[in-house]
Amino acid sequence: MTASPDYLVILFVTTAGTNGARLGSDERELLQLLWKVVDLRTKKLGHLHDVLVRPDHPELTAECQEVTKVDVESLALAPSLEQALRQFNQSVSNELNIGVGTSFCFCTDGQLHIRQVLHPETSKKNILLPECFYSFFDLRKEFKKCCPGSPDISKLDVAAMVEYLNLDKNSSALAYGASRVEDMGNIILTLISEPYNHRFSDPERVNYKFESGPCSKMELVDDNAVIRARGLPWQSSDQDIAKFFKGLNIAKGGAALCLNAQGRRNGEALVRFVNEEHRDLALQRHKHHMGNRYIEVYKATGEDFLKIAGASLGGWCVSASSPSCSMTYLPAFLSSTPLPFSSSLSHKDLICQSDLNEFCLLGPVI
C-alpha cells in the first residue's frame, strides 16, 4: 500500500490512426495530448488542456478524422512530440506549483495511452520520458475496486462508468478527447466522495529497463504470459527486444533468443511477460516495426519458453571438469550477445554442462 498522491493528472491521447479499444495497435503516431488536474484534497478540477502534436507522417486515417475532428491544416503549425511533452511538463509544474512534498500521478482510461502509445513512440524517437510517466492509475481498475458490481474491466469504458454512476453525460458538442477527459474528471470526483470514499493508491508501474537473469527449468511459467517473436534482425539482443516491447513489463530474464545449429540467430525469440494482460498487449504489436523490418508476434506457451530459456534443447557447452575445457555440441542454443556470421564462440560464451542441466543464462557468461 502506498500513500495517495496530492493530485491526479488525467491523461488522454489520440493517434493518427485507430483510437478507442485498439489505440496504438496500428503503430500510428500520437496526434493529440489532453490533460486535466484533479485536486484530491479539495476535490476540485482544473482546466482542460488540449495540445495538437505534429506527427512525422501527417497522413490521418478516415477513422481518425471522423472521430477526433482534427483539422489537418493546423497540424503543420503544431509542436513536435518532444516540444509538446516539454510544454506539458511546464504546464503541469506551473499549475500544481510543485514543491517539496507535492505529489501527483497520472490517471488514464485503461492501459493503452501510457503503455501502447507514449512509451513505444518516445522510445522509437529517442525522446527521454520523465520519471512521472513510469507510474499511473488505470481508472478502469480503480473503478472496479471501488464498484465490484460494475461490468467486467474489458467492457468498462468511460461511457459504462458514467452510466453505472448515473452521471450526466457531457455535451455532444465536445470533441472526442475533451469529452472523455471531462467525463473522467467527474467519475474521479464521484469515486473520492461519499459514499465511495475511494483512495487512489498502488499505481501501475512501467519497468525502466529489462533485467537479464537466469531461468530455472523447474520454474513454473504461465502459458498465458509468453509470446513468440519472428522476423528479428540477426544482430538483435535481448535489450533490442525489450525496446520493441517498451511500455510492457517483461519478466526478469524473460527474453530468450533462439540460435540455429551453426550458432547464428534464426530471427526468433520467446518472450515472457509478467502476466497475461501484458502478453495480450504485446500481441497487439503484431507486425510493428523494428527498424525497417516488421516483427510477427504470436502466442506461445510456458513449455515453449522453457525449452529455450531452460536450455532443455542444449547448445554449445563446455565441461568444467577438464582444464582443457573440452566442448560438446548439442542441437541448438541461445545467447543474448549478438554474434556476427563470421564469429566463433570463445570460452566466455560457453556454459558448463552442469549449469545447462539446471538453467541457461540469458546473456554472456563472464
C-alpha positions in Angstrom: 0.0 0.0 0.0 1.4 3.4 -0.9 0.3 6.9 0.1 -2.3 8.6 -2.1 -0.9 11.4 -4.2 -2.0 15.0 -3.7 -3.1 15.3 -7.3 -4.2 13.2 -10.2 -3.4 14.3 -13.8 -6.0 12.8 -16.2 -4.0 12.0 -19.3 -5.6 11.2 -22.7 -4.0 10.8 -26.2 -5.3 10.3 -29.7 -3.3 9.0 -32.6 -3.4 9.5 -36.4 -4.9 6.1 -36.8 -7.1 3.8 -34.7 -8.4 5.1 -31.4 -10.6 3.6 -28.7 -10.2 -0.1 -27.8 -7.4 -0.6 -30.4 -5.4 2.5 -29.6 -1.8 2.0 -30.6 -2.3 -1.3 -32.4 -1.7 0.2 -35.8 1.6 1.9 -34.8 0.3 5.3 -35.9 1.8 8.4 -34.3 0.5 10.4 -31.4 -1.7 13.3 -32.6 -3.2 14.9 -29.6 -2.3 15.3 -25.9 -5.0 16.2 -23.4 -4.9 16.6 -19.6 -6.7 17.9 -16.6 -5.6 18.2 -13.0 -7.7 16.8 -10.1 -7.0 18.1 -6.6 -7.8 15.1 -4.4 -7.7 17.1 -1.2 -10.1 19.9 -2.3 -12.0 17.7 -4.7 -11.7 20.3 -7.5 -11.0 20.0 -11.2 -8.5 22.1 -13.1 -8.8 23.4 -16.6 -8.8 21.2 -19.7 -5.6 21.4 -21.7 -5.6 20.2 -25.3 -2.4 20.3 -27.4 -2.1 19.1 -31.0 1.1 17.2 -31.9 2.7 17.3 -35.3 3.4 13.8 -36.5 6.4 13.0 -38.7 3.9 11.5 -41.2 0.9 13.7 -41.2 -1.5 11.5 -43.1 -4.6 10.8 -41.0 -6.9 7.8 -41.5 -10.5 8.4 -42.3 -11.4 6.9 -38.9 -9.1 9.3 -37.1 -10.6 12.4 -38.9 -14.1 11.2 -38.2 -13.5 10.5 -34.5 -11.2 13.3 -33.5 -12.3 16.1 -35.9 -8.7 17.3 -36.0 -8.0 20.0 -38.6 -5.2 18.6 -40.8 -4.0 22.0 -41.9 -3.5 23.1 -38.2 -1.1 20.2 -37.7 1.6 22.0 -39.8 1.9 24.6 -37.0 1.7 22.2 -34.1 4.7 21.3 -32.0 6.6 18.1 -32.4 6.1 15.4 -29.8 9.2 16.4 -27.9 8.1 20.0 -27.8 4.6 19.1 -26.8 5.9 17.0 -23.9 8.1 19.9 -22.7 5.0 22.1 -22.9 3.0 19.6 -20.9 5.7 19.2 -18.2 5.9 23.0 -17.8 2.2 23.4 -17.7 1.7 20.7 -15.0 4.6 22.1 -12.9 3.1 25.6 -13.0 -0.5 24.5 -12.3 0.5 22.3 -9.4 3.2 24.6 -8.1 5.2 21.5 -7.5 7.5 21.8 -4.4 8.9 19.6 -1.7 6.4 17.0 -0.7 3.9 17.7 -3.5 3.0 14.5 -5.4 0.9 13.7 -8.4 0.2 10.7 -10.6 -1.3 10.2 -14.0 -4.8 8.6 -14.4 -5.7 7.1 -17.7 -8.7 5.3 -19.3 -7.1 1.9 -19.4 -3.5 0.8 -20.2 -3.2 1.9 -23.8 -2.4 5.6 -23.6 0.8 5.1 -21.5 1.9 1.6 -22.5 0.9 1.3 -26.1 1.4 4.9 -27.4 3.6 7.1 -25.3 6.3 4.7 -24.3 6.7 3.0 -27.7 6.7 6.2 -29.7 9.1 8.1 -27.5 11.4 5.1 -27.4 11.5 5.0 -31.3 12.1 8.7 -31.4 14.8 8.6 -28.7 12.8 11.0 -26.5 13.5 10.7 -22.8 10.3 10.5 -20.8 10.4 12.0 -17.3 10.0 9.6 -14.3 6.3 10.5 -13.8 5.5 8.6 -17.0 6.5 5.3 -15.3 3.6 5.1 -13.0 -0.1 5.7 -13.5 -3.6 4.8 -12.2 -5.8 2.8 -14.6 -9.2 4.3 -14.0 -11.0 1.1 -15.1 -9.2 -1.0 -12.4 -9.7 1.7 -9.7 -13.4 1.8 -10.6 -13.7 -2.0 -10.4 -12.0 -1.9 -6.9 -14.5 0.7 -5.8 -17.6 -0.7 -7.5 -17.1 -4.5 -7.7 -20.6 -5.0 -9.1 -19.8 -2.9 -12.2 -19.2 -4.6 -15.6 -16.1 -6.5 -16.4 -13.0 -4.4 -16.9 -12.9 -5.3 -20.6 -16.3 -3.7 -21.0 -15.7 -0.9 -18.5 -15.0 2.2 -20.7 -15.7 5.8 -19.8 -19.3 5.6 -21.1 -20.0 2.5 -19.0 -18.6 4.1 -15.9 -20.7 7.3 -16.4 -23.8 5.1 -16.9 -23.1 3.0 -13.8 -22.8 6.1 -11.6 -25.8 7.8 -13.2 -23.8 10.8 -14.1 -24.8 13.4 -16.6 -23.2 12.9 -20.0 -21.1 15.7 -21.4 -22.5 17.7 -24.3 -22.0 16.0 -27.7 -20.6 19.4 -28.9 -17.3 18.5 -27.2 -14.7 16.8 -29.3 -13.9 13.1 -28.7 -10.8 13.5 -26.4 -12.2 16.5 -24.5 -15.4 14.7 -23.8 -13.6 11.7 -22.4 -11.4 13.8 -20.1 -14.4 15.8 -18.8 -16.2 12.6 -18.0 -13.2 11.0 -16.3 -12.9 14.1 -14.1 -16.5 13.7 -13.0 -16.0 10.0 -12.4 -13.0 10.6 -10.2 -14.8 13.2 -8.1 -17.6 10.8 -7.6 -15.4 8.0 -6.5 -13.4 10.0 -3.9 -16.6 11.4 -2.4 -19.4 9.9 -0.3 -20.5 7.1 -0.3 -17.5 5.6 -2.1 -14.5 7.5 -0.4 -12.1 5.7 -2.7 -8.4 6.2 -2.2 -6.0 6.1 -5.2 -3.0 4.0 -4.0 -0.8 1.3 -5.5 -0.5 2.7 -9.1 0.5 0.7 -12.1 4.3 0.6 -12.8 6.2 0.6 -16.1 9.6 -1.1 -16.0 12.5 1.3 -16.5 14.6 -1.4 -18.1 14.8 -5.0 -18.9 16.7 -7.2 -16.4 18.6 -10.2 -17.7 18.9 -13.2 -15.4 18.8 -17.0 -15.1 15.7 -19.1 -15.7 15.4 -22.4 -14.0 13.9 -25.4 -15.9 11.9 -26.2 -12.8 10.2 -22.8 -12.8 6.5 -22.6 -13.5 5.8 -20.3 -16.4 2.3 -19.2 -17.2 1.1 -20.3 -20.6 -0.8 -17.1 -21.0 2.3 -14.8 -20.4 4.5 -15.9 -23.3 4.8 -14.8 -27.0 7.0 -15.9 -29.9 8.5 -13.1 -32.0 9.6 -13.8 -35.5 11.4 -11.7 -38.1 14.0 -10.2 -35.8 17.3 -8.8 -37.3 20.0 -11.4 -36.8 22.1 -9.0 -34.6 19.2 -8.3 -32.2 19.9 -8.6 -28.5 17.5 -9.1 -25.6 17.7 -5.3 -25.0 16.5 -4.7 -28.6 13.5 -6.9 -27.9 12.8 -5.0 -24.7 12.9 -1.8 -26.6 10.5 -3.2 -29.2 8.1 -4.0 -26.3 8.8 -0.7 -24.5 6.0 0.1 -22.1 5.2 -3.6 -21.3 6.8 -5.4 -18.4 8.9 -8.3 -19.4 9.7 -10.8 -16.6 13.3 -10.9 -15.3 15.3 -13.0 -17.8 12.2 -13.2 -20.0 13.8 -12.6 -23.4 15.3 -15.8 -24.9 16.8 -15.5 -28.4 17.0 -18.7 -30.5 20.1 -19.7 -32.4 20.4 -22.4 -35.0 22.8 -25.3 -35.1 25.5 -23.1 -36.7 25.4 -20.7 -33.8 23.6 -17.9 -35.7 20.4 -16.1 -34.8 17.4 -17.6 -36.5 15.3 -14.4 -36.1 13.0 -15.8 -33.4 12.7 -15.2 -29.7 10.5 -16.3 -26.8 9.4 -13.5 -24.5 7.8 -13.9 -21.1 5.8 -11.1 -19.7 4.8 -10.5 -16.0 1.2 -11.5 -16.7 -1.5 -12.2 -19.2 -2.5 -8.6 -19.5 0.9 -7.6 -20.8 1.1 -10.6 -23.1 -2.2 -9.6 -24.7 -0.9 -6.0 -25.2 2.2 -7.5 -26.8 0.1 -9.4 -29.3 -1.4 -6.1 -30.4 2.1 -5.2 -31.6 2.0 -7.9 -34.3 3.7 -6.6 -37.4 5.0 -3.4 -35.7 8.5 -2.4 -36.9 12.0 -2.8 -35.6 13.9 -0.5 -37.9 12.7 -1.4 -41.4 11.6 -4.9 -40.5 8.2 -5.8 -39.3 8.0 -8.3 -36.4 5.4 -11.0 -36.2 4.1 -11.7 -32.7 2.2 -14.9 -31.8 1.0 -16.7 -28.7 3.4 -19.3 -27.2 3.4 -21.5 -24.1 5.4 -21.8 -21.0 6.8 -25.0 -22.3 8.0 -23.3 -25.4 9.8 -20.7 -23.3 11.4 -23.3 -21.0 12.7 -25.3 -24.0 14.8 -22.3 -24.9 15.4 -20.4 -21.6 15.6 -23.6 -19.6 18.2 -25.0 -22.1 16.4 -28.3 -22.5 17.4 -28.1 -26.1 21.0 -27.8 -25.1 23.6 -25.9 -27.1 27.4 -25.5 -27.2 28.5 -26.4 -23.7 31.9 -26.9 -22.0 32.9 -29.5 -19.4 34.3 -27.6 -16.4 35.9 -30.9 -15.1 38.7 -30.6 -17.6 41.4 -27.9 -17.7 41.4 -28.1 -21.4 37.7 -27.2 -21.5 36.6 -29.9 -23.9 33.4 -28.9 -25.8 30.3 -30.9 -26.5 27.8 -29.8 -29.2 24.1 -30.1 -28.8 21.5 -29.3 -31.5 20.6 -25.7 -30.6 21.5 -22.9 -28.1 20.7 -19.4 -27.2 22.6 -16.3 -26.3 21.7 -12.6 -25.9 25.0 -11.3 -27.2 25.0 -10.6 -30.9 27.3 -12.8 -32.9 28.4 -11.9 -36.5 28.2 -14.7 -39.1 32.0 -15.0 -39.2 32.5 -15.3 -35.4 33.3 -18.4 -33.4 32.5 -19.0 -29.8 35.0 -18.2 -27.1 35.1 -19.8 -23.6 33.2 -16.8 -22.2 30.2 -17.6 -24.4 30.1 -21.2 -23.2 28.1 -22.7 -20.3 29.0 -25.7 -18.2 27.0 -28.8 -18.9 26.1 -29.0 -15.2 24.7 -25.4 -15.4 22.8 -26.3 -18.5 21.1 -29.1 -16.7 19.8 -26.5 -14.2 19.4 -23.3 -16.1 20.6 -21.2 -19.0 21.9 -17.7 -18.5 20.3 -15.2 -20.9 23.5 -13.3 -21.5 27.2 -13.8 -21.8 29.0 -15.7 -19.0 31.7 -13.6 -17.6 
